[in-house]
Amino acid sequence: MSPNDRRPQRAKPRRSARRTLTLGALLAALVGGWLLRDCVALGPGGDGAEIAVPDESVQSDENPSAATSPEQAANDADAALPCVLYLNSEGLRMDGATVTIAEAVAACRRSGRAELGATGAARSGTYDELLRALEQAGVGVQLENLLEGPDGQPLPR
C-alpha cells in the first residue's frame, strides 16, 4: 500500500458541535418544563388563596359597634387556629385520630386554614387528593417540612 492509496481523513464537521449544543439545550428545556409542570403562575408564591381577608365583625375605629362577647371571642380564636393534618403510610391523622379526607376537609373549613405534614412514606395519590379537596373547599394550606411525627418523636430515615 503506497502513501497515495490511503484515503484522506476528514475533519469533523462543525455541524456536530452545533447539533450537540442544540440537543443539550432541548434536553435542558424538557427537564425544566417537567420540573415546573405544576406551577400555575410565573414567579414565586401561590395563587393568593392563603391571604387572610380582614373580618368585618372585628371591632375597629371605623366599626365600633362590632363588639364581641367572650364566648364569641373564644370561638373565633378556635376558628382562627389552623387544623393540623399529618399524612403517613398509615393514613391521614388529625388530633391523634385517623380521619377520612371528607372529615378533614369539613373540620378545616371552619378555620379556613390547614397545616399539612406528610412523610415520604405517604401515598402520593392520597396527598394529591387531600390537597385538591382542601383547595376546592377554599382552605389555605401550609405545607410543613416534617422532621418529627405527631407524637414528637423523630421520623425514621
C-alpha positions in Angstrom: 0.0 0.0 0.0 1.5 3.2 -1.1 1.0 6.5 0.7 -1.0 7.8 -2.2 -3.6 5.0 -1.8 -4.7 6.0 1.7 -7.9 7.8 2.0 -7.7 11.3 3.3 -9.1 11.7 6.8 -11.9 14.1 7.0 -12.1 16.6 9.8 -15.2 16.5 12.0 -17.8 18.9 10.6 -18.7 21.9 12.8 -22.2 20.8 12.4 -21.8 18.1 15.1 -20.8 20.7 17.8 -23.9 22.7 16.9 -26.1 19.6 17.0 -24.7 18.6 20.4 -25.4 22.1 21.7 -28.9 22.2 20.3 -29.7 18.7 21.8 -28.3 19.8 25.1 -30.5 23.0 25.2 -33.6 21.0 24.2 -32.9 18.4 26.9 -32.5 21.2 29.5 -35.8 22.8 28.3 -37.6 19.5 28.7 -36.2 18.8 32.2 -37.0 22.4 33.2 -40.6 22.1 31.9 -41.0 18.7 33.6 -39.9 20.2 37.0 -42.1 23.2 36.6 -45.2 21.3 35.3 -47.3 22.1 38.4 -46.6 25.8 38.5 -49.7 27.8 37.6 -48.3 31.3 37.6 -44.9 32.7 36.9 -42.8 33.8 39.7 -42.6 32.7 43.4 -45.7 32.3 45.5 -49.0 30.7 45.1 -52.4 31.8 43.8 -53.2 34.0 46.8 -55.6 31.5 48.5 -53.6 31.7 51.7 -54.0 35.5 52.1 -56.2 36.4 55.1 -59.1 38.8 54.4 -59.9 41.1 57.3 -63.2 40.2 59.0 -65.8 43.0 59.1 -67.1 41.8 62.5 -63.8 42.8 64.3 -64.1 45.9 66.3 -62.0 48.8 64.9 -62.0 52.6 64.9 -64.2 52.6 61.8 -66.6 50.0 63.2 -67.0 50.5 67.0 -70.4 48.7 67.1 -68.9 45.3 66.2 -68.0 44.3 69.8 -67.7 40.6 70.5 -68.7 38.6 73.6 -66.1 36.5 75.4 -67.8 33.3 74.1 -67.7 34.5 70.6 -64.1 35.6 71.0 -63.2 32.1 72.2 -65.0 30.5 69.2 -63.2 32.9 66.9 -59.8 32.0 68.5 -60.5 28.3 67.9 -61.6 29.0 64.4 -58.5 31.1 63.8 -56.2 28.2 64.6 -55.3 26.1 61.6 -56.3 22.4 61.7 -53.1 20.3 61.7 -53.1 17.3 59.4 -50.5 14.6 59.3 -50.2 12.1 56.4 -48.0 9.0 56.6 -48.1 5.4 55.3 -50.8 4.5 57.8 -53.2 7.2 56.6 -54.4 10.7 57.5 -54.4 11.8 61.1 -55.8 14.9 62.8 -55.5 15.5 66.6 -54.1 11.9 67.0 -57.1 10.2 65.4 -57.3 8.7 61.9 -59.8 10.6 59.7 -61.0 10.4 56.2 -60.4 13.2 53.7 -64.0 14.3 53.9 -63.8 14.6 57.7 -60.5 16.5 57.5 -61.9 19.0 54.9 -65.1 19.5 57.0 -63.0 20.2 60.1 -60.6 22.6 58.3 -63.4 24.6 56.7 -64.2 26.3 60.0 -60.7 27.9 60.3 -60.1 28.2 56.6 -56.5 27.2 57.1 -54.7 23.9 57.4 -51.1 22.8 58.2 -50.3 19.6 56.3 -47.3 17.5 57.1 -46.5 14.4 55.1 -43.8 11.8 55.3 -42.1 10.3 52.3 -43.9 7.0 53.0 -47.3 8.6 52.5 -49.3 7.6 49.3 -48.8 10.4 46.8 -52.4 9.8 45.5 -53.9 10.4 48.9 -51.7 13.5 49.3 -52.8 14.9 45.9 -56.5 14.1 46.6 -56.3 15.8 50.0 -54.7 19.0 48.6 -57.3 19.1 45.8 -60.2 18.7 48.2 -58.8 21.4 50.6 -58.3 23.7 47.7 -61.8 23.2 46.3 -63.2 23.9 49.8 -61.3 27.2 49.9 -59.0 26.1 52.7 -55.5 27.7 52.6 -52.8 25.0 53.1 -49.4 25.5 54.6 -47.1 22.6 53.9 -44.8 21.6 56.7 -41.3 20.1 56.5 -41.6 17.2 58.9 -38.6 16.3 61.0 -40.7 14.6 63.6 -44.1 12.8 63.8 -47.2 14.0 65.5 -46.0 12.3 68.8 -42.9 14.5 68.8 -40.6 11.5 68.0 -38.0 11.8 65.2 -39.1 10.3 61.9 -37.3 7.1 60.8 -34.9 7.8 58.0 
